[in-house]
Amino acid sequence: MLAVCGCALKPDDPGKLAPDMPRRFSAGVAGAAPPVSMRWPSLFGSRELTALSRAALEGNFDLEAAVARILQADAQARIAGAALYPQIGASGNASRRLSPGTTRSPSPPFRASVSNSFSLGLSASYILDFWGRNARLAEAGKLNAIASRHDYDTLSIATLAALSNAYFQVLVAQERLRYARSNIRSATQTLDAIKARVAVGTNTALDVAQQESIVANQRANVPILEQQVQQSRNLIAVLLGRTPQSMRVRGGSLSSLRLPRVRPGLPSQLLLRRPDLAAAEARLKAAGANIVAARAALYPAITLTGETSLASQTLRNLLRPEAIGAAVAGSVAQSIFSGYELEGQVELSLARRDELLASYRQTVLSALSDVENALVAIRKTAEQERLRAAAVRSAETAANITRQRLREGTIDVVTLLNTQQTLFNARDALTLVRFQRLQAIVSLFQALGGGFSQEPARERERAGKAVAKKPSNDEKSGSRLWPASFPQFKPADPAAGHQAAPQMRSKVMTGR
């Protein structure tokens, strides 16, 4: 009966984890594709952005906090796994006791007595994990530690995405500043031409005032754009873990950036390429292990204890063979009625598993939506950029013709003002569309997992091959908790994408 009960304590099958996956992305090209490059910020062709990405992974305080959470999860897993091992303790005692003579005799003379006691003891206890409760709690701890590492990857990708967008915000503000100053020069030249025509009586003061209004509006845009540049630089400084005064962002031009082409692959590949999905899956598995542990608490607990000691009234006899004493015991404890606490723990674990299952499925749907939205945004912004560029070329041609006719005196000022404003708006709109296209590409990199992939590990699992790797000296202290096949937190070079900084890695590896 006990053997049958022990075999019955297995995790419940929650059924199909992910919802039905489509065969392809509706806004993408069908077919499988390798993961995106882990160095995706460098694909935009900006050395400054690449350097800033490395610095962000080294200095970002949110990532440092995530490393601390990894260490906490490792410690919690170590605590949960401690019950799988025997508990061994040692003790030593030396005492001298004075007993009053009145306790030894009812009448005088009363003589006090002095006694000594010396002892050395060694005790051990072990809980037989017959029902697998302790093993499942240890497994849940390890899975939560894995989830914390995937949380770090998710945060790393989000940090790089925020940094890239902030850097592009600097570039677009600088680009708009250059256009604004060019517009000011052009509008000022036109103003001078109108004033010259006023002097000969071919234009009026109203024409001058209208053109001065355009010049003033263009100049008013400059402080706003300068503010955007500075605030974006400040945001970059925060992402790098630095003060705004301690760093400088040079920036440049949007046109100098490359536009990477990204293949989305198959929707099913997202399940292995999104760290947030990997974290949700690990926590779901941990919840299944907790269910088994909660059920095992309903069954008897079997404990073995042993003790050996040396005891003597005199110190010189303490190490004699005759001073040795020993005891061995076994105990079984079964809860009969606990106010339904244990049953409530089972129900709580089941409900927690159902919650995590629903969250996992929702995360899968959100991941699919993120990729679709990014693909649509890339396609539509590319189309918008093409149309906006054509509009800028037409507006520039119209502006050149208008200025020439103004000098010839064959055009009215209203047409001139409209042509100028159309050109200024067209240039600004083109810059914003280019910025939105870059943002869409960043969103696609982030939606596809930013280079994260569990596929090699899954392939090893399917092939039944354990990961056998001799730990280095730096890894030995960090691997004492796990078996050799348990994945360690070993981020590589920060230039390779979303990995921890070297100093963060050393903290995790050494447990400090």
Secondary structure, DSSP 8 states (H G I E B T S, - for coil): -HHHHHHH---------S----SS-TTS--S------TTGGGGG--HHHHHHHHHHHHH-HHHHHHHHHHHHHHHHHHHHHGGGS-EEEEEEEEEEEEE-GGGT-SSS----EEEEEEEEEEEEEEEE-TTSHHHHHHHHHHHHHHHHHHHHHHHHHHHHHHHHHHHHHHHHHHHHHHHHHHHHHHHHHHHHHHHHHHHTTSS-HHHHHHHHHHHHHHHHHHHHHHHHHHHHHHHHHHHTTS-GGG-------GGGS---------GGGHHHH-HHHHHHHHHHHHHHHHHHHHHHTTS-EEEEEEEEEEEESSGGGTTSGGGEEEEEEEEEE--S--TTHHHHHHHHHHHHHHHHHHHHHHHHHHHHHHHHHHHHHHHHHHHHHHHHHHHHHHHHHHHHHHHHHHHHT-S-HHHHHHHHHHHHHHHHHHHHHHHHHHHHHHHHHHHTTTT---HHHHHHHHHT--------HHHHTTSSSS-TTS-------GGGSS---HHHHHHHHHT-
